[in-house]
Each structure stands twice: as structure tokens, then as C-alpha cells.
Amino acid sequence: MDSAPDMAGPRGVLCVSGAGTEIGKTVTTAAVAVCALRAGRSVAVLKPAQTGVAAGEPGDVAEVLRLAGGDGAAPDAVTGAELARYPEPLAPETAARRAGLPYVSAREGAEAAEKLAASHDLVLVEGAGGLLVRFDDEGSTLADAARLLAAPVLVVVQAGLGTLNTATLTAEALRARRVECAGTVIGSMPAAPGLAERCNVADLPRYSGLPLLGAVPEGAGALPPPRFFAAAPGWLAPALGGNR
């Protein structure tokens, strides 16, 4: 079944996946967090597996907290957690195996999200790369974690050529696994979109069967946090707590 979160924005657990990698998933996660914070909700951000970041370096969770904490009004309203970190920028299963480090499983991710949901209005679970990237040697994925949680998945997509295919494949994979599809968000929309980008805004819902719930501007992650906090609701639809 495909449906969007309620019009006041999501509650409970929302998983954030990509139709690929390096397409704005972390910045989109931060924008959803901002909308919830502006509505007075507490937010937790969970990254089951962080790859490509050395020990002591800021990862995706730190970036979400930096951007979402831009108003400075409620520093404790948004928290974050990582379950595992691997130094090489690879799929979590591959990165863990090469580093000789323990895997993290979809079940562990789901259990951590459930614990956070007991004390937060919204838990955002950000995956690594695309939907079916493996966490462990048993092949578990973010889709499996979402199914265990009975949580919807928001799919972040690229703006240009290729996105109709990858968005549709991701939507079909979610449906095949009976995982709820919340919708799609363009993770990095150029300020001067070309023909493909303009057409994709109309075509993405037709191809994927999912609502397009927003478009985050290219370079949004480079904004000063106060500007990011002020602007984020204008990028997202009311189903994600925005006013687009």
C-alpha cells in the first residue's frame, strides 16, 4: 500500500533511502527534521551504518544535527545516533568485511529505532546509499528494517536523467516487499533546471506511482544553519511538515 504521512508531517519512524548514492539524502533528512522541530516535535536521527568516515570525523548524523539545530532555540529537541562506522566509502557489508569489523543488521537498526521512538515524536532512519545496499552477510537492507518497523520509506531521488528509472525500480522493490512508500523528494534541484529536470518534476509521480513531496535546492547543505532552518519548510510538501 502506498500512502503519504499525515498532513501535519510524519510521526513515529520514517526511513529515508536513496534511489542511488550522493543525491542529497542527508540534507533531505535534515530538512524533514527541521519541519518536525518547527512543529514542536522532538526528533532523533539514526544512522545504522556510516561508511567512508574515519573515527572522530563528523558523519551524516552530525551533519543533520548541525543543519537542523540552526535556530538555536531547542538544542535538546534533536538527537542522533550511529550503530556502526566503517572507514571505506563502500556498501556497509563490503566496508565491514574489508575492515574486519562486526556487521550491523537490519534487525539491530529496527530495535534501535524502536527504542528512540519511545522518547521522540519522530525518528528518522537514514540508510546508506540505495534501498537494497546490504548491511551484513545475510543480505539485510534498509527495506528489511522498514518492514520490521512497519515504517514508511521516503525515497530521495536525483533531479536529472536516469531518475525515472531508478525511482521506479526503488518503488517497485518496496511494493514487492510490502513496505509502505511515503513518496519521493528530489535531493538536489539545480537553480536553473534543464529540460530533463523540468520534465522529471511532472513525470516522477507518473513513473513511480509515488507522490513527489518536495525538491531540496542544490547546495542547500552549504547554507548557514539558521538560513537552512528558516528555508527548509518551503522545500517540502505538507505531508512532510512543509509548506511547499
C-alpha positions in Angstrom: 0.0 0.0 0.0 1.4 3.4 -0.9 0.4 6.4 1.2 2.0 9.7 2.4 2.4 10.6 6.1 -0.4 12.7 7.6 -0.7 16.3 6.5 0.9 17.7 9.7 4.0 15.8 8.9 5.2 12.3 9.8 5.3 10.9 13.3 6.8 7.6 14.7 9.5 6.2 12.4 10.3 7.3 8.9 13.1 5.6 6.9 15.0 7.7 4.4 16.6 5.9 1.5 18.1 7.0 -1.8 17.4 5.8 -5.3 21.2 6.0 -5.5 24.1 7.5 -3.7 25.4 11.1 -3.3 22.0 12.5 -4.2 21.1 14.6 -1.2 19.8 12.1 1.3 21.4 13.6 4.4 20.3 17.2 3.5 16.8 15.9 2.8 16.8 14.1 6.2 17.8 17.4 7.8 15.0 19.3 6.1 12.4 16.8 7.3 13.9 17.1 10.8 13.6 20.9 10.7 9.9 20.7 9.7 9.2 18.5 12.7 11.2 20.7 15.1 9.3 23.8 13.9 6.1 22.0 14.7 7.3 21.5 18.2 8.2 17.8 17.9 11.2 16.1 19.2 13.4 14.3 16.6 16.0 11.5 16.7 18.2 10.7 13.7 19.6 7.2 13.4 22.3 6.1 11.0 22.6 2.3 11.3 25.8 2.2 9.2 28.1 5.1 8.5 30.7 4.4 5.8 33.5 6.5 4.4 34.2 8.4 7.6 37.2 7.8 9.9 36.8 7.6 13.7 36.4 11.0 15.2 35.3 12.7 12.0 31.7 14.1 11.7 29.4 11.8 9.8 25.9 12.1 8.4 24.2 12.3 11.8 26.5 15.2 12.8 25.6 17.0 9.6 21.8 16.6 10.2 22.2 17.9 13.7 24.3 20.8 12.5 21.7 21.9 9.9 18.6 21.1 12.0 19.9 22.8 15.1 20.2 26.1 13.2 17.6 28.1 15.2 19.5 27.6 18.5 16.2 27.5 20.4 15.9 23.9 21.5 19.3 22.2 21.3 18.0 19.0 23.0 15.0 18.7 20.7 17.0 16.8 18.1 19.4 13.9 18.9 21.4 11.5 16.9 22.9 8.0 17.0 25.2 5.8 14.9 25.3 2.0 15.3 28.4 1.2 13.3 31.1 3.1 11.4 33.4 1.8 8.7 36.3 3.8 7.2 36.0 3.0 3.5 33.2 4.6 1.3 31.6 1.4 0.3 28.4 -0.5 0.9 28.2 -1.3 4.7 28.6 -5.1 4.2 31.6 -4.7 2.0 33.1 -2.0 4.2 32.7 -4.0 7.3 34.2 -7.2 5.8 37.2 -5.3 4.4 37.8 -3.6 7.7 37.4 -6.8 9.8 34.7 -5.1 11.8 31.3 -6.5 13.0 28.3 -6.1 10.7 25.2 -4.2 11.8 21.9 -5.9 10.8 18.6 -4.6 9.8 17.1 -6.1 13.0 19.6 -4.1 15.1 18.7 -1.0 13.3 15.0 -1.6 13.8 15.5 -2.3 17.5 17.5 0.9 17.9 14.8 2.9 16.1 12.1 1.4 18.4 14.0 2.5 21.5 14.4 6.0 20.2 10.7 6.2 19.2 9.8 5.6 22.8 11.2 9.0 23.7 10.9 11.0 20.5 8.0 12.2 18.3 9.8 11.4 15.1 12.7 9.0 14.4 14.4 9.4 11.0 16.4 6.3 10.0 18.9 7.2 7.2 20.1 4.4 5.1 23.5 4.1 3.3 23.2 4.6 -0.5 20.3 2.9 -2.2 17.5 0.9 -0.8 18.9 -2.6 -1.3 22.5 -1.9 -0.2 23.4 -4.7 2.2 24.1 -4.2 5.9 25.5 -7.7 6.6 26.5 -11.0 5.1 22.9 -12.2 5.4 21.8 -9.6 2.9 19.6 -7.5 5.2 18.8 -4.0 3.9 17.0 -0.8 4.9 13.9 -2.2 3.3 14.1 -5.1 5.8 14.5 -2.7 8.7 11.5 -0.7 7.5 9.4 -3.8 7.2 10.3 -4.9 10.8 9.3 -1.4 12.0 6.2 -1.2 9.8 7.6 2.2 8.9 7.2 4.1 5.6 10.2 4.8 3.4 10.9 8.2 1.9 12.9 7.9 -1.3 15.4 10.7 -2.2 16.0 10.9 -6.0 18.3 12.8 -8.3 16.9 15.6 -10.5 18.2 14.7 -13.9 18.5 11.9 -16.5 18.2 8.4 -15.1 15.9 9.3 -12.2 12.7 8.0 -13.7 14.3 4.5 -13.9 15.9 4.4 -10.5 12.9 5.9 -8.7 10.5 3.4 -10.4 12.8 0.5 -9.6 13.0 1.6 -6.0 9.3 2.0 -5.7 8.7 -1.5 -7.2 11.2 -3.0 -4.8 9.3 -1.5 -1.9 6.0 -2.7 -3.1 7.4 -6.2 -3.7 8.4 -6.3 -0.1 5.1 -4.9 1.1 6.8 -1.8 2.6 4.9 1.5 2.6 6.2 4.1 0.1 5.9 7.6 1.6 6.9 9.4 -1.6 9.9 10.9 -3.3 11.9 14.1 -2.8 14.4 15.5 -5.3 17.6 15.8 -3.2 19.4 18.4 -5.2 17.5 20.6 -7.6 19.5 22.9 -9.8 18.7 26.6 -9.6 18.4 26.7 -13.4 17.0 23.2 -14.2 17.4 21.9 -17.7 14.8 20.2 -19.9 15.2 16.8 -18.2 14.9 18.2 -14.7 11.8 20.2 -15.6 10.1 17.2 -17.2 11.0 14.9 -14.3 9.0 17.0 -11.9 5.9 16.1 -13.8 7.0 12.6 -14.8 8.3 11.2 -11.5 4.9 10.6 -10.0 3.6 9.0 -13.2 6.5 6.6 -13.5 7.0 5.7 -9.8 3.4 5.9 -8.7 4.5 7.9 -5.7 3.8 11.5 -4.8 6.6 14.0 -5.3 6.9 15.6 -1.8 9.4 18.2 -2.5 12.7 19.4 -4.0 15.7 20.5 -2.0 17.8 23.1 -3.8 21.2 22.2 -5.0 23.8 23.5 -2.4 21.3 23.7 0.4 23.7 21.9 2.7 26.2 24.7 2.4 23.7 27.3 3.8 24.4 28.6 7.2 22.3 26.6 9.7 19.9 29.5 10.6 19.2 30.1 6.9 18.7 26.3 6.4 16.3 26.2 9.3 14.3 29.1 8.0 14.1 27.9 4.4 13.6 24.1 4.8 9.7 24.1 5.1 9.5 25.8 1.7 11.2 22.9 0.0 8.8 20.1 1.3 5.1 19.3 1.0 2.7 19.4 3.9 2.9 15.6 4.1 6.4 16.1 5.4 5.5 19.1 7.5 6.5 21.7 5.0 4.5 24.4 3.2 5.6 23.9 -0.4 
